[in-house]
Amino acid sequence: MRLTHLTLRNWRNFRQADFDLQDRLFIVGPNASGKSNLLDALRFLRQIAAAGGGFQDAVASRGGIARVRCLAARNFNHGRVTVNVSIGDDDTPDEWMYEITFSAEPRGRHRPILVSEIVRRRGETVIERPTDEDEADPERMTQTYLEQVNANREFRRIVEFLESIRYLHLVPHLMREPERAGSPNGDPYGADLLLRMARMPERTRGRHLRRISQALKTAVPQLDQLELVRDEIGHWHLEARYRHWRPQPARHDEQSFSDGTLRLIGLLWSLLEGRGDRGPTLLDEPELSLHTSVVRQLPTVFSRTRSAGGPQVLLSTHSREILEDSGVGTDEAVVLYPGAEGTEAVAAAAIPDIQLLLDAGLSLAEILSPRTEPESIPDLPDQLASA
């Protein structure tokens, strides 16, 4: 299963966004256009579904309704926030649909409160709230059925799928020093990378590390072998052997890895451990610290890992190299256009004449990159000098 459609209304930067999703999604746009906020809509659903999370916590951790609701909302959708996802596959893209619409209490504590919660399977309604019980007890509308095990029995498949969504914005310093993250479990910045490796069954872990070692040799030719080892006080370390002029290879751990090498290891591991019927992997600018020749291969990496049972991948990027891949389709890219009424999200396939431009020999990067550049960016040096 995978996400097949996403609809947002009044979510953060977006007054409205509505588009289909394929196995890969490349989100492009200028700085502060909402690329991370688009991914955050899915993190929001994950937080509601996850153990220890829930609707109230998911809104509160984002600063409350005022921070979640689009500033340009006004009366659009009655000022309410809607997040809607469809889950399925190519044959049945609407196997499941989950939608939540919410606002704030008009009086009292102004808590987040549900306006509606809808679950459908193949077009048939499974639940639709508010129910008669909700009308009789409005306090019930402070919680979703998604987070309640006694209420989500009929659609627990959705709960499990959303709970397995993983967001990654790997930070090499935290990967080297996980204690800086406090409790690293489930850390989106990679502080729990070594723990996740250690918890993997030994045979599976060894198989994954061998595959990563083989892949890394193309980017780091001196690297000979990658292993997970435990030191004398019980801490786990990622150890690599490097071939050089001496007979015995040198050994280095994650403290000595370059930022690019460490980020690439974390990215490849996350794709391999995401195999199975799981939710998508969300990546924020995976190209950071990587050589352009490696970045150019990322779309193919995502495609092949998906074909081998890996996760659907949704990512934000500023990289032209990623969009220069001829295999990236117009139905796999979304362009963000910020404006006074919020950010508009446009599927690349909906851009006028895009197929004519592709047929004329232009790459997707050449077509989309100019659309993501602020018009006044050439004035930046002069503005800085005159400040």
C-alpha positions in Angstrom: 0.0 0.0 0.0 1.0 3.6 -0.5 -0.5 7.1 -0.3 -2.3 7.8 -3.5 -3.8 11.2 -2.9 -3.4 14.2 -0.6 -5.8 17.0 0.0 -5.1 19.9 2.4 -7.3 22.9 3.3 -6.0 25.7 5.4 -3.0 23.7 6.5 0.0 26.0 7.4 1.2 27.6 4.2 -1.5 26.0 2.1 -5.0 27.4 1.7 -5.6 24.4 -0.6 -3.5 21.6 -2.1 -4.9 18.6 -4.0 -2.9 16.1 -6.0 -2.2 12.5 -6.7 0.8 10.6 -5.3 3.0 8.0 -7.1 5.7 5.8 -5.6 8.0 8.9 -5.6 7.1 12.5 -5.0 9.6 15.4 -5.5 8.5 18.6 -3.9 10.3 21.7 -5.3 9.9 25.4 -4.4 11.7 28.5 -3.1 12.8 28.9 0.5 9.9 29.3 3.0 7.4 28.1 0.4 6.2 25.2 2.6 8.0 22.1 1.4 8.6 20.9 4.9 5.1 21.9 5.9 3.7 19.8 3.2 5.5 16.8 4.5 4.4 17.8 8.0 0.8 17.1 7.2 1.7 13.5 7.0 3.8 13.7 10.2 0.7 15.2 11.8 -1.4 12.1 11.0 1.4 9.8 12.1 1.5 11.6 15.5 -2.2 11.2 16.0 -2.0 7.5 15.2 1.2 6.7 17.2 1.2 5.4 20.7 1.8 8.2 23.1 0.6 10.8 20.6 -3.0 11.8 19.8 -4.9 14.7 18.3 -4.4 17.2 21.2 -0.7 16.5 21.4 -0.2 16.8 17.6 -1.8 20.2 17.5 -0.2 21.5 20.7 3.3 20.4 19.6 2.9 22.6 16.5 2.0 25.7 18.6 -1.8 25.3 18.6 -4.5 26.1 16.0 -3.1 29.5 15.3 0.1 28.1 14.0 -1.5 25.2 12.1 -4.2 27.2 10.4 -3.2 29.0 7.2 -2.9 32.8 7.7 -4.9 33.3 4.5 -7.8 31.1 5.6 -10.4 33.7 6.3 -13.8 32.0 5.5 -12.4 29.4 3.1 -13.5 26.0 4.4 -15.2 28.1 7.2 -11.7 28.7 8.6 -11.3 25.0 9.4 -8.3 22.8 8.8 -8.7 19.7 6.7 -6.1 16.9 6.1 -7.3 14.1 3.7 -5.3 11.1 2.5 -6.2 8.2 0.2 -4.3 4.9 0.7 -4.2 2.0 -1.8 -2.3 0.8 -4.8 -2.4 1.2 -8.6 -5.4 -1.2 -8.9 -7.4 0.2 -6.0 -6.1 3.8 -5.2 -9.1 4.4 -2.9 -8.9 1.3 -0.9 -9.0 3.6 2.2 -9.7 7.3 2.7 -9.1 9.1 6.0 -10.1 12.7 6.5 -10.0 14.9 9.6 -11.4 18.5 9.8 -10.9 20.5 12.9 -11.0 24.0 14.4 -10.8 25.5 17.9 -13.4 25.6 20.6 -15.4 28.8 20.3 -15.5 29.3 24.0 -13.6 28.1 27.1 -10.1 26.8 26.7 -10.1 27.1 22.9 -8.8 23.5 22.6 -8.5 21.9 19.2 -11.9 20.2 18.4 -13.0 17.9 15.6 -15.5 19.2 13.2 -15.6 15.9 11.3 -13.7 12.6 11.0 -14.5 10.3 8.0 -13.2 6.9 7.1 -14.2 5.2 3.8 -13.2 2.0 2.2 -13.6 1.6 -1.5 -16.1 4.5 -1.4 -18.2 2.9 1.4 -18.4 4.9 4.6 -16.9 3.1 7.6 -17.3 5.9 10.1 -18.5 9.5 9.8 -18.4 11.8 12.8 -20.0 13.5 14.6 -22.2 10.6 15.6 -25.3 10.8 17.8 -23.0 9.9 20.7 -20.7 12.8 19.8 -23.7 15.2 19.6 -24.8 14.2 23.0 -21.3 14.5 24.5 -19.2 17.2 22.7 -16.2 16.3 24.8 -15.8 13.2 22.6 -14.8 15.5 19.7 -11.5 16.4 21.4 -10.2 12.9 20.4 -10.1 11.1 17.1 -11.2 7.5 16.6 -7.8 7.1 14.9 -6.0 7.2 18.3 -8.5 5.0 20.2 -8.0 1.3 20.0 -11.6 0.6 21.1 -12.9 2.7 18.2 -10.5 2.0 15.3 -11.0 -1.7 15.1 -12.7 -1.5 11.7 -9.9 0.5 10.1 -6.8 -0.4 12.2 -5.0 -1.1 8.9 -5.0 2.7 8.4 -3.7 3.3 11.9 -0.8 0.8 11.4 0.0 2.4 8.0 0.1 6.0 9.3 2.0 5.0 12.4 4.8 3.5 10.2 5.4 6.8 8.4 9.0 7.8 8.9 10.4 11.4 8.6 14.1 11.9 8.1 16.3 15.0 8.1 19.6 13.5 8.9 22.0 15.6 11.0 25.5 14.0 11.0 26.5 15.6 14.4 23.5 13.9 16.1 24.3 10.6 14.3 27.8 10.8 15.8 26.7 12.1 19.3 23.2 10.7 19.9 23.2 11.8 23.5 22.7 15.4 22.3 19.2 14.4 21.2 18.2 13.3 24.7 16.1 10.3 24.2 17.1 9.2 20.6 14.3 6.7 20.0 12.4 7.6 16.9 14.6 10.6 16.3 14.0 12.1 12.8 17.5 13.6 12.7 19.3 10.2 12.9 20.3 10.1 16.5 18.8 6.6 16.8 20.5 5.2 13.7 22.9 2.9 15.5 20.2 1.8 17.9 18.0 0.9 15.0 20.8 -1.1 13.4 21.5 -2.9 16.7 17.9 -3.9 17.1 17.7 -5.5 13.7 18.2 -9.3 13.7 21.9 -10.0 13.2 21.5 -11.8 9.9 19.3 -9.1 8.4 21.6 -6.4 9.7 24.6 -8.0 8.2 22.8 -8.4 4.8 21.8 -4.7 4.9 25.3 -3.5 5.8 26.9 -5.6 3.0 24.5 -4.1 0.5 25.3 -0.6 1.8 29.0 -1.4 1.7 28.7 -2.4 -2.0 26.8 0.8 -2.8 29.2 3.0 -0.9 32.2 1.7 -2.8 31.0 3.5 -5.9 31.0 6.8 -3.9 33.9 6.0 -1.5 36.2 3.7 -3.5 38.6 3.1 -0.5 35.9 1.7 1.7 36.2 -2.1 2.0 33.7 -3.2 4.7 31.0 -1.8 6.9 30.2 -3.4 10.3 28.3 -2.6 13.5 30.5 -3.3 16.6 30.1 -2.8 20.3 32.8 -1.3 22.5 33.9 -2.4 25.9 31.3 -0.3 27.7 28.4 -1.4 25.5 28.1 1.5 23.1 27.5 0.7 19.4 29.7 2.0 16.6 29.6 1.9 12.9 33.0 0.7 11.8 34.4 0.8 8.3 37.6 -0.6 6.9 39.5 1.5 4.4 42.1 0.1 2.0 45.3 2.1 1.4 49.0 1.4 0.7 49.5 -0.5 3.9 48.9 -4.3 4.0 46.2 -4.0 6.7 43.2 -1.8 6.1 42.6 1.1 8.5 39.6 1.1 10.7 37.4 4.2 11.3 34.1 4.6 13.1 31.3 7.2 12.6 33.3 9.9 14.4 35.7 9.9 11.4 33.2 9.6 8.6 32.5 12.6 6.4 29.1 14.2 6.7 28.2 13.0 3.3 29.3 9.4 4.0 27.3 9.3 7.2 24.2 10.9 5.7 24.3 8.4 2.8 24.7 5.5 5.1 21.7 6.7 7.2 19.6 7.2 4.0 20.4 3.8 2.5 19.7 2.1 5.8 16.4 3.8 6.2 15.3 2.7 2.8 16.3 -0.9 3.4 14.7 -1.2 6.8 11.5 0.3 5.4 10.8 -2.8 3.3 7.4 -4.4 3.7 3.9 -3.0 3.8 4.8 0.2 5.6 4.0 3.9 5.3 6.2 6.2 3.2 9.6 7.7 4.1 9.6 11.5 4.2 12.9 13.1 3.3 13.9 16.8 3.8 16.6 17.7 1.3 18.4 14.4 1.1 21.0 15.9 -1.2 22.7 17.9 1.6 26.5 17.1 1.9 26.4 14.7 -1.0 28.5 15.0 -4.2 26.4 16.0 -7.2 27.3 12.7 -8.9 25.7 10.8 -6.0 22.7 13.1 -5.9 22.0 12.3 -9.6 21.6 8.6 -8.6 19.1 9.2 -5.8 15.9 9.0 -8.0 17.1 5.6 -9.4 18.0 4.4 -5.8 14.5 5.3 -4.7 12.9 3.6 -7.6 14.9 0.4 -7.3 14.4 0.1 -3.5 10.7 0.6 -4.1 10.6 -2.1 -6.7 12.3 -4.4 -4.2 9.7 -3.8 -1.6 11.0 -0.6 -0.1 9.0 2.4 1.0 7.2 5.1 -1.0 9.5 8.1 -0.9 8.3 11.7 -0.6 11.0 14.3 -0.5 11.6 18.1 -0.6 14.6 19.2 -2.7 16.4 22.2 -4.1 18.6 20.0 -6.3 18.6 20.4 -10.1 20.6 17.2 -10.3 17.6 15.2 -9.0 15.2 16.7 -11.5 17.6 16.1 -14.3 17.0 12.4 -14.1 15.0 11.5 -17.2 13.1 8.9 -15.3 11.3 11.4 -13.1 7.8 11.9 -14.5 5.7 15.0 -14.5 3.2 13.1 -12.3 6.0 12.7 -9.6 6.8 16.4 -9.1 4.9 19.1 -7.3 5.9 22.8 -7.6 5.1 25.2 -4.8 4.3 28.9 -5.6 4.2 31.2 -2.5 1.8 34.1 -2.7 -0.2 36.6 -0.7 -3.1 34.1 -0.4 -0.8 31.2 0.7 1.2 28.7 -1.2 -0.2 27.0 -4.3 0.9 23.4 -4.9 0.8 22.5 -8.6 1.5 19.1 -10.0 4.2 19.4 -12.7 1.9 17.5 -15.1 -0.6 20.4 -14.8 1.9 23.1 -15.9 0.8 24.4 -19.4 2.8 23.1 -22.3 5.1 21.0 -20.1 5.0 18.0 -22.4 5.8 20.2 -25.4 8.8 21.6 -23.5 10.0 18.0 -22.7 9.5 16.9 -26.3 11.6 19.9 -27.3 14.5 18.5 -25.4 14.3 20.4 -22.1 14.8 18.5 -18.8 12.4 18.7 -16.0 15.1 20.6 -14.1 15.3 23.2 -16.8 11.5 23.7 -16.8 10.9 23.7 -13.1 14.0 25.3 -11.6 13.3 28.8 -13.0 9.8 28.6 -11.5 11.2 28.2 -8.0 13.6 31.1 -8.1 12.4 34.4 -6.4 12.2 37.1 -9.1 14.4 39.5 -7.2 17.1 37.1 -6.2 19.7 38.7 -8.6 19.4 41.9 -6.5 20.6 40.0 -3.3 24.2 41.2 -3.5 23.2 44.8 -4.1 20.6 44.7 -1.3 23.2 43.3 1.1 25.8 45.9 0.1 23.4 48.8 0.7 22.0 47.5 4.0 
